């Protein structure tokens, strides 16, 4: 029997403001009982684990227009709004060209479904020393803009933003409204490198981000920035190695010494992902590899071409945004599989459980409740997401598709039929999630490569069988479309 996943802490209400001013007003009025939710991929897990005591109200900023903007100003500064997702970064030609370490770090976050929801701003505010984008923005010399009703606006260098693991200088009532950093110039090269325990959905054991500035000869270093993650209580700089590199060319001896100096900088902890000794050795190896790639101008050698993001071909915005206060007895209205659904009990539930318990759609399954297995994949306003990491209130005024909506009457979709033809279905528990991800993949890439299929299915796990038949089913569906 399915066990209802109400959040570990009692969430009494869910608010969807329509402007930054409304958000800040709510923050001031609610005090410590209110918490901003953007993508929700961190905060919902924290609430489930009772890690945010006293929070009773979620303030969803995902419907505020303009907060997902990415732009470069006339002074060569790049600005990201607080609703810029990791997939927004991956899809941005501006950021791939002028902030490659950030694009590479964003690509390493979770899975396509998570990157469609998780925001860069949320990654910074969560303040884990393992969070990928912090180190990239650290190396890019980023700042964050914080706003509140009482304090107005203040700009904080990212290197001064953290007080410890999951601790920042933000005060009650403040909201991160902008991330800013200088666009990389033609005389600069940057790279982000991460090691996890698996190819996708991995928390970093160690990661490094580097930005080098070169002289006119394109060989002599005039400035260096090396950020290290997962090796200390916060992301850290590497001042000794940075200083050593200035004025030198990246020959074998220089690279070896810089890597040694980087290795000597932190005193990492040991945990389940790796011992302190292992991390220490990894720092040397990864810094060496990164410097060699920068020397050879190969920093983008592994960047995926036309990556699979499961974000659809539309812009993904909801056509019916409405400001709302949602409590447990509030009726919310949404469109599911083309039909209007009106139901209550959304305030304290995830989208997955609301779909199952209130809408009666049980095709989406709960496998992990942490956004790691993909069994709960659904489409929200055109993008694939993990239903277990979306608040149910976000369904209000949204367009949702579940696996029940893929067939037309008794006629299965091409991918559903291909799963049968290729014997890709075993127990069926995780298969709906695979079919949802594969459907969105084929919408984006009607003739996907094997690499794109692996990317598109990287957020879905199956323990009944291997993935070969599943991948073959996607290939067959592409051929039969």
N, C-alpha and C positions, 0 to 999 in steps of 0.2 A: 504494500500500500504506500502511496506517495505521502511523504510527511511534509506538511506545509512549512516553507522556509520563511517565517516571519523574521525580521531583523532581531538580532540579539538584544539590542536596546529598543525601548518602546518609542517609536516614531509616531507622534500624534498628528502631525500635519506636514504637508508638502506644498511649497509655494513656488509658483512660476512667475517671477517678475517680468516686466517689459522694458526695463531700462537699468543702467548702472545706478542711477539715483535711487530707484526703488530698492535695489539690492542693498545699498549702503544703509538706507533707512531701516530696512528689516534687520540688518546686522546690529545696528545700534539698539533697536527696540528689543530684540530677542536676547542680546548679550550672549552668554556662554551656552544658552540652550539652542541657539541657531547655528547652523553650519552650511557653508556653501557646498553645493555639489555641481560639478561640471560633467565630466565623463562618468564619474561614479565608480570606476574600477578599483580605486583604493578605498574611498570612504565607506562603501557598502560592506566591504570585507572588515574594515575596522569596526563598524557598528555591529556586525555579526559577532565579532569577537569581544564586544564590550570594551573596545579600546578608546572610545570617545564618551566617557561618562558625562551624563547631564544633557546630551544632545537630544532634543525632542522635535525639532523642526529642521527640515531640509529646504534650502533655498536653491532651486534649480536655475542656473544661469544659462542653460543651453539654448533657450529660446530668444535671448536678447540679440537683436540685429547688430551686426558689425563686430561682434567679439571674436569672430573667426578670421579676421583680416590679417593678411601678410603683405607687407609693403616695404619698399626702400624709399627713404626720403631724399631730398636734394643734397643733404650733407653726407650721403653714403652710409647712413644708419639704417639697419633693418629692424622692423618692429613686428612683433607677434602679439595678437590679442589673446586673452585668457581662454578662449574656446578653440584655439588652433589645435587640432588633433595631430597625433603622430603620422597618420596617413595624409593629412593636409601637408605636412612637411615633406614627406616622401614624394608627393605629387607636385611640389612646387619647383619649377625650373629655376626660379630665382635662388632658392635655398640650396639646391643641388650644385649650382654654379658658384655661389658666393658664401656658402656655409656648409660645405660638404660634411664636416664632422658631425654637425647636428642632424643632417639627413641620414647619415650612416647610423648614428645612435638611435634615431627614431625608427629606422627599419629593424633594429634589433629588439624593439620592445614587443613582448608578448606574441600575439598572433594578429592576422588581419582583422578579426572581429574586435579584438581589444583595441587595436590602433584606430579603428573607426570611432571609438568612443573616448579612449584615454587622451587627455590633453597634456601638452608640454607644461603648461602652467601648473596643472595638478601634480605632475611628476616633480616639479621644483618644490611645491608646497609640502608634499608628503615627506620630503627631506630624508629619504633613505640614502645612505652612502653607496648603495648598489644601483641607484637609479641612473639609467643610461644618459639621459639628456643633460643632467646637471654637469657632468664632466665636459661634455662638448661645449656647452655654453660658458663654462668656466674658462676653458682654453680660448674661447672667442671673446673673452673680456666683457661679458654681458652684465647688464643691470636689470633690476626689476622695479617697476613703479607700483607703489602701494597707495591706495586711496581709502579714506574714511570720511564720515560726516563731520566729525570734530577736528580731525587733523589735516584735512585737505589731502594734498598729494606729496609724497616723498619718494625719492629715487635712491635705491640701495644697490651698491655693487654686489654682484652675486657672491663674490668671495667674502663678503661681510654679512651675508644673509643667514648663515647657519651657525647655530650655537651648539649643536651636537646632533646625534642621531634622532631624526624626527622632531627636531626643535629648530625654530627659526626666530628672527627678530620681529615677526608680525605680532601686532597687538590686537586685542579684542576690537572688533568692528572694522578691521582692515580687510581689504580685498586686493589681490594682485590683478592689476588691470592692463599691464603691458610688460613685455620682455623686449629689451633692445640691445643691440650689439653692432659693432662696425662690420660692414660687409667686407669679406676678404678681398684684398686687392690682387692685381695681376702678379705682384712680386711675393705673394704669400701662397703657401701650400698647407693643407691640413688633412688630418686623418683621424678616424676613430676605430679602435680595435677592441674586441671583446672576446673573452673566453667564458663559455658557460658549460654546463654538464650535458647539454643536448643541443641540437641544431636550432630549435625553436622553443618558445615558451620557457626560456632559461633566464634565471637571475644570474648576474655576472659573478664569477669567481674573482676575476680581476678585469678591469678595463682601463684603457688609457685613451686620452684625446690629445692631439698635438697640433700646434700651428707654428710654422716657421716662416720668418720673413727673410728674403734673400736679397743680396746685393745685385748690381747690374750684371755681374758675371753668372748669375743664377746658380752659384755654387757656395759662395761665402754667406754664412748666416749672420744677420744683423740683429735678430731678436728671436726668442724662442719661448713658447708656452707649452708646458706639459702638465696635464691634469691626470690624477690617478683616482680610480674608484674601487670600492670594495676592499680597501686596504687600511682604512682608518675610520674614526667616528664620523667624519664627513669626507666629501671629496677634498683632495689636497693638491697643492701645487708641488713642483719639483725644483725649487730654486737653485740648488747647487748644480744640477745638470743643465738647467736653462742658462745659467751664467757661464758655465764651461763652454757651451756650444757657440756663444757669440764670438764672432771673428774667425771661426773655423770653417773648414770644408768637411763635408760628410765622407771622409775616407774611412776605411775599415777600422783604423785605430781610434778615430774620434767617436765613431758609433759605439765601439766596444766600451770606451771609457764613459761615455754619456749614459749608456745602459747600466753600467756598474754604479754610477752615481745615483741614478734613478732608483735602483734596487736598494741602495742604502738609505733612502729618504724615509720611508715609513717603517713602522714596526707592527705589521699586520697581525690580526687575530687568527686563530684557527677555529673552524666550525664544521658543520656537516658537509659544506661544499668544498672545503679544502683546508689543509693545515697551514699554519703560518709559514713553515718552511717552503711549502709548495707555492704559496702566493708570492713569497719573496723571489723565488726563482722565476716565476712567471713574469714578474715586473721586468726583469732584465731581458727576457726573451721577447716580450711584446714591444718594449721600447726599441729594441734593436730592429725588430721587423718593421715597425712603423717608420723609423728613421731611414731604413733602406728603401722603403716604398717612396718616401718623400724625396730622397736623393734621386731616385730613378724616375720621378714624376709619374708613379704608378698608383697614386693614392685612390684613384677611382677604378682600379682594375677589376675589382669584384662587384662594383655597383650594378644591380640588376637592371636590365633593359626592359621597359614596359612591365614593371612588376605587377603581380596579382594582388589587389587590395580589397576585393569584395565590396567596393564602394559603389558599384553600379555605374550606369552611364548618365544618370541625372545628377543634379547638384545636391540632392539629398535633403533639401530644406523642406520643412513642413509647410503646407499651404494654409493651415488653419491654426496658427499660433493664437493662443488666448491666455491672458493673465488669469491665474486661478489660485484659490486657496482650497486645497484638497485635504479633507479630514476623513476619518474612517467611514462615515456615513454619507460622504459626498458622492453623488453619481458622476462618473466620468464617461465621456463619449468618445469613441474611437472607431476607426474603420479597420476591420480585420478580414483579410481575404475578400475584399470588395464589399463587405456588408457592415452596416452600422451596428455597433455593439454598445450598449449602455449598461454599466454595472457599478457596484460600490466596492468598498473594502480595498482601496488601492494605497492608502496612506502608509501602511506598514509592511507592504509586501514587495517582492521583486516582480518584474514583468513576467518571468517564467511562471511563478506561482499564481499570479493573477490570471494569466492565460489558461492555466489548467483548472483552477478552482472556480473562477467567476465566468470565464468564457467557454469552459468545457472543452478546450482544445488540448488534448493530452499527447499529441505527437511529439512535442518538445519535451525532452527528458532532463532530469537532474542527475548528473553523474558525479560532479565534484563540488558544485556550489561555489567554486572559486575562479571560474573563467578559464580553466585549464583543459577541459575535455572536449568542449564544443558540442556536446549532446543537446544543448539548449539553444542552438543557433536559430535566430529568426531574422527577418528583415524589418528594420525600423526606419521609416522614411527613406526607403530605397537602399539602405546599407545593411550588411550582415553584422549582427551584434550578438553578444552572449546574453541571453535573457536573464540569467542569474545575476548579472551585474548591471542591470538597468532597473531603476526604481519604477514601480508600476504606474506611478503618477505621470511619468513621461509619456504614457500611452494616450493621455488626454489630447484630443485633436490631431493625433498622429495617424499615419498609414502603416499598418502592420501586415506582414505576410508570414504565415507558418507553413509547415510542410503539408498541412491539410489543404492549402490553397494552390498547390502546384498542378494538380490534375484538373482536367476539364471534364466534369462529370465522371464517367467511368473510364475515360481515356487518360492513362498515365502520361506524365511528361516524358520527353525523350530520355532524360537522365534516369528517372525512376525505372523505365523499362530496361534501360541499359544495365542498371544494377541487378535486375533479375536475370537478364540474358547472360551476363558475365559471372553469375554466381557470386556477386560481391556482397550479398546479404547473408549475415550469419544470424545472431540473436535478434537483431533489429533495434537494440536499445540505442546504440550510437549512430545508426545508419541515417535517421532523419536529419541529424546535424550535418553529416557528410553530404547528403543530397542538397541541403540548403546551401552549403558552401559551394558545392559543385555547380549548382544552378546560377549563383551569382557570378562565379568564375566564368562560366560560359556566356553570360550576358556581357561581361567585360571583354573577354577574349574568346570569340566564337571558335577559333582554332588554336587552342592553347598548346604551348610547348610542354614537354615533360617538366621542365624547371618551373613553369608557371603553375602547373597542376600541383606540384609539391608545395609551392608557396601558398596557393589557395587553400590547400587542405592541411596546412601546418598547424592550424588551431583545433584540429579534430583528432581525437584518439580513439583507437579501437583495439581491444584486447582479445577478440575472438579469433582473429586471423591476421595475416599480413596485409599490406596495403597494395600489393600488385594488382589484384582483381579490381579493387576500388579505382585505381588509376586507369586501368583498362576500360572500365565503365565510362569514365569521363571522356576518354579518347573516342569510344564508340558513339557516345551521345553527340560529340562534336561532329563526327562523320555523318550522323543521321539527321542533323538539324536541317 
